[in-house]
């Protein structure tokens, strides 16, 4: 069970937006927002001791779409970032929208995560994304460093299978369920994604402060990892997940500073992530 501790892992800002429901009394939404911020930021989620400057920066945006009798239908946008070595820059790591976030909540009810029991979809979904965020962050600092966190997220998925709440199933019309996200992260079939996360951040961005050109070369080479992945799984959700977080950053990186072969880079990017072709076309250095 997660208990409050001085050394938390996350610096996460959670916002609850209730504009769509037209509710006159906003108190329950404000209470929910405060409770979720305390739940995520004051609990200790791992056995590791984090220093203040090591806390993972993240944001969650919960948009309430319907509310009636303590039942909520919502969507959840999750974002996280990590600092780049020897700079003041924060690089986006995860940017993901979950459209199947339904839950029950009574104002002032305690939010407690018990890793052995699934008794609240609100707690389960938020805890799941806490571990995904921690796993993604760890993957950017050491090769496949996030495995332990992903396994905890997968445990939540397994426990949630017996619930009636959406978003946990193995199949979905848009192929973007919580089951699939963590299953793919832990699967060797999609290992290039995790290698790319490490190479891009640790071998690429983190050396750019000392050698901008070499860092860019590593990042450009990292894009070619996705070619092997698309040859096996051309519509892999992790490719979309990567570029949802990174497309704007990649465009900015290669439109400034020391020149690299952007012609080859743009060809690769258009092959592996054609859904961002308009962004790649803006790489103009």
N, C-alpha and C positions, 0 to 999 in steps of 0.2 A: 504494500500500500504506500502511496506517495505521501510523505509528510513534509511540512514546512521546514526549510533549512536555510542557512545563511548563504550558501553557495549554490545559486540556481543556475540552470543551463541557458535559459532563454531571457532575452529582452524583447518581449512580444507585445505589440499594441493591438488590442482587439476592439473593433468598432461594430456596434449593432445599429443598423439603419432600418427604421420602421416606417419610412415615408410612404411606402406603397400601401400600407394597411389602413391609413386614415384613422388610427386609433386616437381618441381624444386624450385618454390618460396614458402618458408615456412612461409612467413610473416603472412598470414591470420591465420595459426594455432597457432602461438605465440600470436597474438592479441587475439584470442579466449581464449587461456589459461589464459592470464592476466585478461581479462574481467570476466571470470568465477570465478577466485580467488577473485577478488574484489566483485563480485556479492554475493558470498556465505559468505565471511568473514566480509564484511563491512555493510551488511544489518542487521537490527534487526528483528528477526523472531517471537519473542514472547513478551509478556508484562513483563516478568520476568527480573530482573536485575541480570546479571551474573558478578561475579568477575573474574579477569584474570585467576586465578587458577581453576575456575569452567568451563571454556570453554571446549567443547567436542572436543576431538582430532579425526580427520577423514581424509580419503584420497579418492579421486576419480580418477580413471584412465580411460580416454576416448581414445579408439583405433579407429582411423578413418579407415574404410574399403574401402569406396568409396567417392569421392568428385568431383562434377561437377556442375557448374553454381549455386553456393551458396547452393547446396543441399548436405547433408552429410548422409552417412550411417555408423553407428558406433556401438560399444558395450561399456558398462559402467561397471566397477568394483567399488563397493562401500565398504569401510571398515571403521570401527570405533572402538574405544577402550575407556576404562575408568580406572582411577587409582585405585589401591587396597589400602585400608586404612592401614596406618602405614608402607608402603613399597614404593619402587621406581618402582614397577612393573606396567606395563600397560596391562590390560587384554583385549583380543579381544572380542568385543561384536557383531559385524555385519560384515559379509563377503559375499557379494552377487553380482552376475553377471547378468546384464540385456543385453540380446542379441538383443533387438529390439529398439535401440536408433537411430531413424532417425530424422533429423531436418534441418531447413533452417537457414542460418546465413549470413549476409552481414557484412563485416569487419567494425568495429567501431560502429555498431548499438548498442544503449543502451540496456542493459538487465534489465528489470524492471518487478518485480512480482506484479501483481494486483490480489488479492484473489477473485475478483468478475468476472474476465474475463480470458478466456483461449485463448490467441492469439499467443502463441509461444510454440512449443513443446520443444525447448531447455530450455526455462525458466521453463515450466511446469514440465518436468522430473527432472531437478535439484532441484527445490523447493520441489517436492514430496519427493525426497530422503533426503533432509534437514530435513523434518518433520519426516520421518521414523527414521533417525539417532537420532534426539532429543527424539523421543518416546522410542526407544530402550534404550537409556541412562537413561531416567527417570524411566523406568521399572526396572532397576537394583538397583535403590536407594529407591524406594517405591513401594508397591504392586499396580500394574496396574497404576503407575504414569504417563505413557505415553499416556493415552487415549486422552487427549486434542490435542496432536500433531498428533496422528493417525487420528483423526477426520478432521484435516486440510488437511492431505494427502488424505483422502477419498473425501474431497470436490474438490480437484484438479482432482481426478479420475472422479468424476461425471461431471465436466465441460468438461473434455477431451473426453467424450463418443461420442460427436458429431463430433469430428475431424477425419481425415482420417489416422492419424498416428497409427502405430502398437504398441502393448504393453499395451494398456489400456482396452482391451476387457475382458469380463467375462470368456471367454473360450480360450484355446490355446492347441496346440498339446502336449506341455510339461507341461501344468498346472502351469506355472510360469509367470503370468501376474501381472502388478502393481495393477490391480483391486483385484486379488486373494490375493496378499500379505497383503494388508491393510484390506481387508474384513475378512481374517482369524485372523488377529491380534485383531480385534474388536469383533470377534464372541465368544460367550460362549462355542461353540463347541470345541474351541482350547485353552480354558482358562489355561490348564496345562502348556502350553508354557510360558505364562506370569508369572505364579506362579514360574516356574522353573527359569526364568530369575532373579526374585527377590531373591529366596532362594539361588541360586547358588552364586550370587555376594554379597548380603548384609549379609546373614546369614552364608555363607560359606567362600568365599575368604576374606571378610573384617575382619573376626575374626582369620584368620590363622596366622597373625603376633603375636597374643597373645596366641593362642592355635591351633597349627597346626593340631593336631589329631582331635579335635572337628570340625574344619572347613572341614576337609576331610570327616568326617562322614556325615556332612550335605550335601556335594556335592554328595557323593555316594547315599544317600537317595533320593536326588533330581532326580537322573536318573530314579528312579522308577515311578516318575510322568508320564513319557512318555509311560509307559505300558498301562495306562488307555486311553491315547490318541490314541495309535496305535490299541487298541481294537475297537475303533469307526472309526478311519480314518487311516488305516495302511500305506497309502502313503502320509500322510499330508506333505505339502511343508515346514511347520514350523519346523518339526523335522529335515529335511535336512538343513534348514536355521540355526538352532541351532548348529548342529554338524559341519557344514561348518566353523563356527567361532571357535568352542570349541574343536574339536577332538584332535588337537596337544597339547593344553593346558592340557586336561584331561589326556592324556598319560603321559605328563611330571609330572603332580601333583602326580600321583599314582605310579610313578616309582622312587620316591625319598622321603626321610624323614620318619616320623612315619608310621608304618605299619598299614594298615587296611585290611579288608577282600576283596582282589582284585579278588578272585575266584568268589564270588557272584557278584561283580561289573562287571566283564567281561561278565558274563552270561547275566546280565541285558543289558549291552551295545550292545552285539551281537543280542539281541532280538529287541531292539528299534532302533538301527542304524547299521544294518548288512553291509551297504555300506562302513563302516569304519572298517570292521573286521580286516584288516591287521594292522591298527593302534592299535586296542585293543589288538592284539596279542603281541604287543611290550611292553605292561605294564608288567614288569618283576620283580617288587620288591618282 
